[in-house]
Amino acid sequence: MKLASKETCTGCNACAYICPKKCISFKNDETYDIAYPVIDETQCINCGKCQKVCPALSPLEGGVPLKAYAAWSSDSEERRTSASGGIAVEIYKYALKCGCSTVGAAFGNNFQVYLKISDELDSIKGFKNSKYVFSSTNSLFQEMNTCLKAGGKIAVIALPCQIAAIKKIFCRYLDNLLLVDLVCHGVTPTAYLTQHIKSIEQKKGDKAISVFFRDPAYSTDTFTFTLYNVKGNCFYAKRTANRDSYQVGYHRMISYRENCYHCQFAKQYRISDLTISDYKGLGKYAPSGISDNRHVSCILINTDKGRDFVDCLIKQGNIVAEERPVHEPIDGDAQLRYPSQKSLARKIFERRMKLCDGNFERAMFPIIYMVSFQRFLYRINNILKRIILKILKIFRCNK
């Protein structure tokens, strides 16, 4: 049987879950430490279920969003401590109030991130804030199956590729699912994060027990990467501009899984009930009453079910929302139009990962300075443009 290629496999695990003989396992490649599915041909019965459930081999059709909102949580503290406007938190809270279970990404052991199902309000704290790293679906599908078979309802917030897998696996239970996808730039392998943290621990002589990619203590809109020790003290805090190798790799689209550069979900046609993200391009196509666009989420309404749910959030006063032209956030966010593009830095990273035997820190070392220099040239170019425009303006006024 043919499985998804390295260029298209998202690691969603749908094929391994659906296989009746359980003869599909995931094995890491030697260079990039990325897991891909492998079939034990001696056990395979060629039923084809793995191909039918695979979102890469059997894609879903999406739809154009019906509505768009710029929105945020009415709870100022939730808004402040959330990665964007706190909309995900309010979705979780209201879903639990309505008797639904919730699914979100939370850290497990050794900084591994897993999609987990929960009925507890306390779980929302673990689901909060961005996690710029691969999230595993191990055990999730079985737990969801048990819940749905018992007549339960589930609100899921996950990456588009994971939503696609859930939609295909549980196609019989779609009426009992609220599917919310996050606009995704790409996914960095867990091995890169653990290598990065170990490198910092060695340099700082401390041990990390928690990590933030957008630490609220430094304001989530600064995208500050932080590590905290067992005493709750922050012993490392750096932004992309401060040459943190992991942040540079992620935010400059250098260190993603290969499939992220060929992502079929990076377009305006959405497969979920709702799409949420940071709002980009606010006010570009219509005047907005929002003066400060920090901590503002974008909500794309993709289905009637999604519309009804958001209407309830607004009526209940859980969120503040301003309706926007649908094409505004789509034009404002490149990830709603096309996948992350491979840059020169990415190509150098690929070569260096081979030369450095998969050592992320060593591979990124010269790239960090190359990216910093490119950023410097970009700023100089913008300054020169502004100076030239001012000179031309003065020249015209004196004519």
C-alpha positions as CSV (number, residue, x, y, z in Angstrom):
1,M,0.0,0.0,0.0
2,K,1.2,3.5,-0.8
3,L,1.2,6.0,2.1
4,A,1.7,9.7,2.1
5,S,5.1,10.9,1.0
6,K,7.5,13.0,3.1
7,E,6.3,16.0,1.1
8,T,2.7,15.6,2.1
9,C,2.6,13.5,5.3
10,T,1.6,15.7,8.3
11,G,2.1,13.0,10.9
12,C,-1.6,13.1,11.9
13,N,-1.6,9.3,12.7
14,A,-5.0,8.7,11.1
15,C,-3.5,5.8,9.0
16,A,-2.1,4.0,12.0
17,Y,-5.3,4.4,14.0
18,I,-7.6,3.1,11.2
19,C,-5.5,0.1,10.2
20,P,-7.4,-3.1,11.2
21,K,-4.2,-5.1,11.5
22,K,-2.2,-2.3,13.3
23,C,0.7,-2.8,10.9
24,I,1.5,0.9,10.4
25,S,4.0,2.5,12.7
26,F,5.9,5.8,12.7
27,K,9.6,5.9,12.5
28,N,12.0,8.9,12.6
29,D,14.2,9.6,9.7
30,E,17.9,9.8,10.5
31,T,18.6,13.4,9.3
32,Y,15.7,15.6,10.5
33,D,14.3,13.4,13.3
34,I,10.8,13.6,11.8
35,A,8.4,10.6,12.1
36,Y,6.8,9.1,9.0
37,P,4.5,6.1,8.6
38,V,5.9,2.7,7.6
39,I,3.8,-0.4,6.8
40,D,4.7,-3.9,7.8
41,E,4.0,-5.5,4.4
42,T,3.9,-9.0,6.0
43,Q,0.8,-8.0,8.0
44,C,-0.9,-5.7,5.5
45,I,-4.2,-7.1,4.0
46,N,-4.4,-4.3,1.3
47,C,-7.8,-3.1,2.6
48,G,-7.1,0.5,1.5
49,K,-8.5,2.1,4.7
50,C,-5.2,3.9,5.4
51,Q,-5.4,5.6,2.0
52,K,-9.1,6.5,2.3
53,V,-8.6,8.2,5.7
54,C,-5.4,10.0,4.8
55,P,-6.1,13.7,4.3
56,A,-3.0,13.9,2.0
57,L,-4.0,11.1,-0.3
58,S,-7.8,11.7,-0.1
59,P,-8.2,15.4,0.4
60,L,-11.3,17.1,1.8
61,E,-13.0,19.9,0.0
62,G,-13.3,23.2,1.9
63,G,-15.6,26.1,1.7
64,V,-15.2,29.9,1.5
65,P,-15.9,31.6,4.9
66,L,-19.4,33.0,5.4
67,K,-18.4,35.8,7.8
68,A,-15.3,37.3,9.5
69,Y,-15.0,38.9,12.9
70,A,-12.3,40.8,14.7
71,A,-12.9,39.6,18.3
72,W,-11.5,39.1,21.8
73,S,-12.5,37.7,25.2
74,S,-14.6,39.9,27.4
75,D,-12.5,38.8,30.3
76,S,-9.5,41.2,30.3
77,E,-7.2,38.8,32.1
78,E,-8.0,35.9,29.7
79,R,-7.3,38.3,26.8
80,R,-4.0,39.5,28.3
81,T,-2.7,36.0,29.0
82,S,-3.8,34.4,25.8
83,A,-1.7,34.2,22.6
84,S,-4.2,36.3,20.7
85,G,-7.5,37.6,21.8
86,G,-8.5,34.7,24.0
87,I,-11.2,33.4,21.7
88,A,-10.0,29.8,22.0
89,V,-10.5,30.0,25.8
90,E,-14.0,31.3,25.4
91,I,-14.8,28.5,23.0
92,Y,-13.6,25.9,25.5
93,K,-15.5,27.5,28.4
94,Y,-18.8,27.8,26.5
95,A,-18.5,24.2,25.1
96,L,-18.0,22.8,28.6
97,K,-21.0,24.8,29.8
98,C,-23.0,23.2,27.0
99,G,-22.0,19.7,28.2
100,C,-19.3,19.1,25.5
101,S,-15.8,17.7,26.1
102,T,-12.9,19.7,24.7
103,V,-9.8,18.8,22.8
104,G,-6.7,21.0,22.8
105,A,-2.9,20.9,22.7
106,A,-1.1,20.6,26.1
107,F,2.5,19.8,27.2
108,G,3.3,16.3,28.5
109,N,6.6,14.9,29.6
110,N,9.9,16.2,28.2
111,F,8.2,19.1,26.4
112,Q,6.2,16.8,24.1
113,V,2.9,18.3,23.1
114,Y,-0.2,16.1,22.8
115,L,-3.8,16.7,21.7
116,K,-5.8,15.8,24.8
117,I,-9.5,15.4,25.5
118,S,-10.9,16.7,28.8
119,D,-14.2,17.5,30.6
120,E,-12.5,19.7,33.2
121,L,-12.4,23.5,33.3
122,D,-8.9,23.3,34.7
123,S,-7.6,21.8,31.5
124,I,-8.1,25.0,29.7
125,K,-5.0,26.5,31.4
126,G,-2.9,23.8,29.7
127,F,-4.6,24.3,26.4
128,K,-3.9,28.1,26.4
129,N,-1.2,29.9,24.6
130,S,0.6,29.0,21.3
131,K,2.7,25.9,21.1
132,Y,5.1,26.3,18.1
133,V,6.0,22.6,17.9
134,F,4.6,19.3,16.6
135,S,1.6,18.0,18.6
136,S,1.0,14.2,18.7
137,T,-2.5,12.6,18.5
138,N,-1.4,9.4,20.3
139,S,-4.4,8.0,22.2
140,L,-6.6,10.9,21.2
141,F,-8.6,9.1,18.5
142,Q,-9.4,6.2,20.7
143,E,-10.6,8.5,23.5
144,M,-12.7,10.5,21.1
145,N,-14.2,7.4,19.7
146,T,-15.2,6.2,23.1
147,C,-16.8,9.6,23.9
148,L,-18.7,9.9,20.6
149,K,-20.0,6.3,20.7
150,A,-21.5,7.1,24.1
151,G,-23.3,10.1,22.5
152,G,-20.9,12.7,23.8
153,K,-20.2,16.0,22.0
154,I,-16.7,17.4,21.5
155,A,-15.3,20.8,20.7
156,V,-11.9,20.4,19.0
157,I,-9.3,23.2,18.5
158,A,-6.3,21.9,16.5
159,L,-4.2,22.5,13.4
160,P,-6.0,22.2,10.0
161,C,-4.3,18.9,9.1
162,Q,-5.4,17.4,12.5
163,I,-8.9,18.7,12.0
164,A,-8.9,17.0,8.5
165,A,-7.9,13.7,10.1
166,I,-10.6,13.9,12.8
167,K,-13.2,14.8,10.2
168,K,-12.3,11.8,8.0
169,I,-12.1,9.3,10.9
170,F,-15.3,10.5,12.6
171,C,-17.4,11.4,9.6
172,R,-20.4,9.6,11.1
173,Y,-20.3,11.8,14.2
174,L,-19.9,15.3,12.6
175,D,-23.2,16.5,14.1
176,N,-21.6,16.0,17.6
177,L,-18.3,17.8,16.7
178,L,-17.5,21.4,16.7
179,L,-14.3,21.7,14.7
180,V,-12.1,24.8,15.0
181,D,-8.8,25.1,13.1
182,L,-5.9,27.4,13.9
183,V,-4.2,29.3,11.0
184,C,-0.9,27.5,10.9
185,H,2.5,28.7,9.5
186,G,4.2,25.4,10.0
187,V,5.2,22.8,12.5
188,T,8.7,22.3,14.0
189,P,9.8,18.8,15.1
190,T,9.8,18.2,18.8
191,A,13.5,17.1,18.7
192,Y,14.5,20.6,17.7
193,L,12.8,22.1,20.8
194,T,14.2,19.6,23.2
195,Q,17.7,20.1,21.7
196,H,17.3,23.9,22.1
197,I,16.2,23.7,25.7
198,K,19.0,21.3,26.7
199,S,21.5,23.7,25.1
200,I,20.1,26.6,27.1
201,E,20.1,24.5,30.3
202,Q,23.8,23.7,29.9
203,K,24.7,27.3,29.3
204,K,22.6,28.7,32.1
205,G,23.3,25.8,34.6
206,D,19.5,25.5,35.3
207,K,16.7,23.1,34.6
208,A,13.5,24.0,32.7
209,I,10.2,22.6,33.8
210,S,8.0,24.9,31.6
211,V,8.3,26.8,28.4
212,F,6.4,29.7,26.7
213,F,6.6,30.7,23.0
214,R,4.6,33.9,23.7
215,D,5.0,34.5,27.3
216,P,2.2,36.8,28.8
217,A,4.7,38.1,31.3
218,Y,6.4,39.9,28.4
219,S,3.1,40.5,26.5
220,T,2.1,37.8,24.1
221,D,2.5,40.2,21.1
222,T,6.3,40.3,21.6
223,F,6.6,36.5,20.9
224,T,9.1,36.1,23.7
225,F,10.4,32.5,24.2
226,T,11.0,31.8,28.0
227,L,12.0,29.0,30.2
228,Y,11.1,28.6,33.9
229,N,12.7,26.5,36.6
230,V,11.1,24.5,39.4
231,K,11.0,27.6,41.6
232,G,9.0,29.5,39.0
233,N,11.8,31.8,38.1
234,C,12.4,32.7,34.5
235,F,16.0,32.0,33.6
236,Y,15.8,32.6,29.9
237,A,13.9,35.1,27.8
238,K,14.6,35.9,24.2
239,R,12.7,37.1,21.1
240,T,13.4,36.4,17.5
241,A,15.2,39.7,17.1
242,N,17.5,38.6,20.0
243,R,18.7,35.7,17.9
244,D,17.0,32.8,19.7
245,S,17.7,29.9,17.4
246,Y,14.3,28.2,17.9
247,Q,12.3,31.4,17.4
248,V,14.3,32.4,14.3
249,G,13.8,28.9,12.9
250,Y,10.1,29.0,13.5
251,H,9.2,32.6,12.7
252,R,11.5,32.8,9.6
253,M,9.9,29.6,8.2
254,I,13.2,27.7,8.3
255,S,12.7,24.6,10.6
256,Y,9.3,23.2,9.7
257,R,8.4,19.7,8.6
258,E,8.8,19.2,4.9
259,N,5.0,18.9,4.3
260,C,4.4,22.4,5.7
261,Y,6.0,23.9,2.6
262,H,3.4,22.0,0.5
263,C,0.4,22.5,2.8
264,Q,-2.9,21.9,1.1
265,F,-4.8,23.8,4.0
266,A,-3.0,27.1,3.6
267,K,-5.8,28.7,1.5
268,Q,-9.1,30.5,2.0
269,Y,-11.2,27.3,1.5
270,R,-11.6,26.0,5.1
271,I,-12.6,22.5,6.2
272,S,-13.6,23.4,9.8
273,D,-16.7,25.1,11.4
274,L,-14.5,28.0,12.6
275,T,-11.0,29.2,11.9
276,I,-9.2,31.4,14.5
277,S,-5.9,33.3,14.3
278,D,-4.2,36.6,15.1
279,Y,-6.0,39.3,13.1
280,K,-3.8,40.7,10.3
281,G,-4.8,43.6,8.1
282,L,-7.4,45.0,10.4
283,G,-9.0,48.2,8.9
284,K,-7.5,47.7,5.5
285,Y,-10.8,47.4,3.6
286,A,-13.3,49.1,6.0
287,P,-13.0,51.5,8.9
288,S,-12.7,49.8,12.3
289,G,-13.7,51.0,15.8
290,I,-10.7,49.0,17.2
291,S,-7.9,51.5,18.0
292,D,-5.4,48.9,19.4
293,N,-5.1,45.8,17.2
294,R,-2.9,43.9,19.7
295,H,-4.6,40.9,21.3
296,V,-7.3,40.8,18.7
297,S,-8.3,37.5,17.1
298,C,-9.7,36.8,13.7
299,I,-12.7,34.4,13.6
300,L,-13.7,33.0,10.2
301,I,-17.2,31.5,10.2
302,N,-17.2,28.6,7.8
303,T,-20.4,26.7,8.5
304,D,-23.9,27.4,9.9
305,K,-22.9,25.4,13.0
306,G,-19.9,27.7,13.5
307,R,-22.0,30.8,13.0
308,D,-24.6,29.6,15.6
309,F,-21.9,28.9,18.1
310,V,-20.2,32.3,17.7
311,D,-23.6,34.0,17.8
312,C,-24.1,32.5,21.3
313,L,-20.7,33.7,22.4
314,I,-21.6,37.2,21.4
315,K,-25.1,37.1,22.9
316,Q,-23.9,35.7,26.1
317,G,-21.3,38.5,26.3
318,N,-18.4,36.1,26.4
319,I,-16.6,37.9,23.5
320,V,-16.5,41.3,21.9
321,A,-16.8,41.0,18.1
322,E,-16.8,43.4,15.2
323,E,-17.8,42.0,11.9
324,R,-15.3,42.6,9.1
325,P,-15.2,42.1,5.3
326,V,-14.4,38.4,4.7
327,H,-11.6,39.2,2.3
328,E,-9.8,41.5,4.7
329,P,-8.2,38.9,7.0
330,I,-7.7,36.6,4.0
331,D,-5.7,39.2,2.1
332,G,-4.0,40.2,5.4
333,D,-2.7,36.8,6.3
334,A,-0.5,35.0,3.7
335,Q,-1.2,31.6,5.4
336,L,-4.9,31.9,4.3
337,R,-3.7,32.1,0.7
338,Y,-0.6,29.9,0.3
339,P,1.9,27.8,2.3
340,S,5.1,29.0,3.9
341,Q,7.7,29.4,1.2
342,K,11.2,27.8,1.2
343,S,13.8,30.5,1.6
344,L,17.5,30.5,1.0
345,A,17.9,30.1,4.8
346,R,15.7,27.0,4.7
347,K,17.8,25.4,1.9
348,I,21.0,26.1,3.9
349,F,19.4,24.6,7.0
350,E,18.6,21.4,5.1
351,R,22.2,21.0,4.0
352,R,23.6,21.9,7.4
353,M,21.3,19.4,9.2
354,K,22.9,16.7,7.1
355,L,26.4,18.0,7.8
356,C,25.7,18.4,11.5
357,D,24.2,14.9,11.9
358,G,20.8,16.4,12.9
359,N,22.1,18.8,15.5
360,F,19.6,21.7,15.4
361,E,21.7,24.2,17.3
362,R,24.8,23.7,15.2
363,A,22.8,23.8,12.0
364,M,21.1,27.1,13.0
365,F,24.2,28.9,14.3
366,P,25.4,30.7,11.0
367,I,21.8,31.0,9.8
368,I,20.9,33.2,12.8
369,Y,23.5,35.8,11.8
370,M,22.5,35.6,8.2
371,V,18.9,36.3,9.0
372,S,19.9,39.1,11.4
373,F,22.0,40.7,8.6
374,Q,19.1,40.4,6.1
375,R,16.8,42.0,8.7
376,F,19.4,44.9,9.1
377,L,19.5,45.4,5.3
378,Y,15.7,45.4,5.2
379,R,15.5,48.1,7.8
380,I,18.2,50.2,6.1
381,N,16.3,49.9,2.8
382,N,13.1,51.1,4.5
383,I,14.9,54.1,6.1
384,L,16.4,55.1,2.7
385,K,12.9,54.8,1.1
386,R,11.4,57.1,3.7
387,I,14.2,59.6,3.3
388,I,13.9,59.7,-0.5
389,L,10.1,60.1,-0.2
390,K,10.6,63.1,2.2
391,I,13.1,64.7,-0.2
392,L,10.8,64.3,-3.1
393,K,7.9,65.8,-1.1
394,I,10.0,68.8,-0.1
395,F,11.2,69.2,-3.7
396,R,7.6,69.2,-5.0
397,C,6.5,71.7,-2.4
398,N,9.3,74.1,-3.4
399,K,8.3,74.0,-7.1
